[in-house]
């Protein structure tokens, strides 16, 4: 059976793991592209480590021709967090018959935050008989882990979750999206103000395709879909995080002054027709020396259950989920498909192509 052929789009911090994991799971990297001129022309081994692979990083502007020559089965996109920022990359891949799996957080459940682009890409993927999927850390630690806990509960009144991560681990685009480095006045104007609106105003922005959701906005939509809950209302609040001392950010290449925003907490609350409240918070910031990633969720009801994961290796877990999901994406129906309908992620013992239908 032919090895799965993978194209890596974005050769930053996440690709260090996705590319290595692809190789170690028996698939083949047939190409890689990036916008960074310092990376273009280098062998991918200079990014992920190890011996020379004879795969040279090309410029993203030549993506279409690169796809035609390398003939990948699937592209891994590890670049930006919002669908509007990756839509052109996705269009190019899908139009040329290439499946897409991405760490783009909005793509985890894009239909509830950017329905216009979601439906456009869904139609395009169906027409070209390929699949688009967003997944990563949230696929298990904010999604399938929670739905599994729900399956052991007799009665649920609330699902409450909180997860923190260091924006230093994910690159400059994500750090800026969290308001890291801004003064509190600028944070209020540039980040928080967009959510100080009515639900009707938010729905109009969502319909226009210009909404900037937090990661939990899409996660809450995913959870409701997985648990067959009908959301009647949703709101989001973005709150700046600060520190009492100056913090150095290598990603932003700056010192964040004490009292300025080190990042943000985004709190999403949804009410459902079934009477279950979903309240989910993600905290992304530049960490102080003593801070670590945490993930805690509580199913409130009968019985009440809390699960806490302290110091998860969020980056590596994200990349492992992406690579383990590759067969699921190729096997899935055509379209823009959420992992909420793919079943739980599975550990892959054998080479990835052996899991294809």
C-alpha positions, -999 to 999 in steps of 0.1 A, spaced: 0 0 0 13 35 -9 26 57 19 4 87 27 20 118 11 20 149 33 25 185 25 36 208 54 23 244 52 40 265 77 75 256 90 74 273 124 73 259 159 45 234 154 60 219 123 90 207 143 68 180 157 42 175 130 69 167 104 88 144 127 57 126 138 46 121 102 79 104 94 79 83 125 43 71 118 54 58 84 40 86 62 61 107 38 67 145 37 67 153 0 69 191 4 70 221 27 62 258 22 66 289 43 65 327 40 97 333 60 126 340 36 151 327 62 135 293 59 130 291 21 156 270 4 165 250 36 161 213 40 132 205 64 157 186 86 171 221 96 136 228 111 127 194 127 162 180 133 177 147 123 194 137 90 189 155 57 156 146 41 161 161 6 129 181 10 134 218 4 112 244 19 96 265 -9 78 299 -8 41 298 -2 34 319 -33 43 289 -54 19 266 -35 -3 256 -65 26 245 -87 42 228 -57 11 207 -51 9 198 -87 45 185 -87 45 168 -53 10 153 -54 2 151 -17 -28 133 -3 -31 157 26 -18 191 37 -11 200 73 -16 238 79 1 250 111 1 288 106 -27 310 119 -57 308 143 -85 323 123 -103 309 92 -100 342 73 -62 339 76 -59 304 61 -88 304 37 -67 311 6 -43 282 15 -73 259 21 -89 269 -12 -57 262 -31 -53 228 -16 -89 217 -19 -92 230 -54 -64 207 -64 -78 176 -47 -58 177 -15 -73 170 20 -66 195 47 -59 191 84 -51 222 104 -42 235 139 -63 266 131 -83 269 162 -114 284 145 -115 255 121 -123 232 150 -159 242 147 -159 271 122 -196 270 114 -205 289 145 -181 318 140 -176 322 102 -205 304 85 -199 322 52 -164 310 46 -172 277 63 -200 270 38 -179 282 8 -151 258 17 -175 230 25 -191 232 -9 -156 234 -26 -144 204 -6 -174 183 -16 -170 193 -52 -134 180 -52 -142 150 -30 -118 159 -2 -121 168 35 -111 198 56 -107 193 94 -95 214 123 -81 197 154 -53 195 179 -51 198 217 -88 208 219 -99 177 201 -93 156 232 -86 179 262 -115 203 255 -136 179 235 -136 142 235 -124 139 271 -153 160 282 -179 142 262 -166 109 276 -170 122 311 -205 133 302 -213 98 292 -207 86 328 -231 112 343 -268 107 351 -279 143 350 -259 174 339 -267 210 348 -234 226 338 -202 219 320 -174 242 332 -139 242 319 -107 263 321 -74 258 303 -42 278 302 -13 278 278 18 298 272 15 319 240 53 319 238 50 283 225 29 291 195 44 320 176 39 357 172 5 356 155 -11 338 184 6 360 210 -7 392 193 -42 377 189 -42 374 227 -33 411 232 1 402 248 22 433 252 -6 458 249 -13 485 275 -47 479 293 -62 509 274 -51 494 241 -63 460 251 -97 474 259 -99 492 225 -83 465 203 -94 432 220 -121 435 246 -143 461 229 -153 437 201 -173 417 226 -190 445 245 -219 443 221 -254 428 221 -261 393 209 -279 407 179 -248 428 170 -225 398 174 -247 376 152 -246 402 125 -208 404 127 -207 366 126 -228 366 94 -205 392 79 -175 369 84 -156 394 105 -160 379 140 -128 371 159 -138 342 182 -118 330 211 -108 293 210 -135 284 234 -162 299 212 -156 271 187 -150 245 214 -184 253 230 -200 248 196 -182 215 192 -193 202 226 -229 211 219 -227 193 186 -211 162 201 -236 161 229 -266 169 207 -274 201 226 -292 230 210 -276 264 219 -301 292 225 -276 320 234 -239 325 236 -217 353 249 -180 359 251 -159 382 274 -122 389 270 -103 399 301 -66 410 302 -41 391 322 -12 410 339 19 404 360 34 424 389 68 423 373 83 429 338 82 398 317 104 391 287 88 377 256 111 360 230 82 355 206 72 392 206 109 403 210 100 427 237 98 432 275 62 434 287 60 461 314 45 452 348 7 459 346 5 456 309 -14 428 292 6 395 292 -24 379 273 -60 373 280 -87 351 295 -116 345 271 -148 333 289 -176 318 267 -210 310 282 -237 292 263 -272 283 274 -290 254 257 -326 243 251 -319 212 272 -311 234 303 -274 226 303 -250 256 306 -216 254 290 -190 277 305 -155 275 291 -125 297 297 -91 297 279 -62 317 293 -34 324 269 -6 346 281 32 350 284 40 329 315 59 341 345 87 317 355 65 297 380 35 292 357 26 260 338 -1 248 315 -32 235 332 -66 221 321 -95 215 344 -131 206 336 -161 199 358 -193 181 349 -218 196 374 -247 173 381 -253 138 394 -226 128 401 -202 158 399 -169 150 384 -137 172 380 -107 162 360 -75 182 362 -45 178 339 -15 197 352 14 207 329 3 189 297 28 192 268 2 212 249 23 217 217 33 181 214 -2 168 222 -16 191 195 8 178 169 3 142 179 -35 146 175 -30 162 141 -9 133 129 -30 105 144 -61 121 128 -47 120 93 -63 86 84 -96 98 99 -96 129 77 -88 109 45 -115 84 54 -142 110 63 -170 121 40 -161 151 17 -166 185 30 -156 207 60 -161 180 87 -158 185 124 -140 158 145 -172 157 165 -185 133 139 -153 113 135 -152 95 168 -125 96 194 -88 101 184 -69 68 182 -33 59 190 -17 46 158 5 15 164 11 8 127 21 30 97 -7 55 89 -16 41 55 -28 9 72 -57 27 87 -71 39 54 -104 23 43 
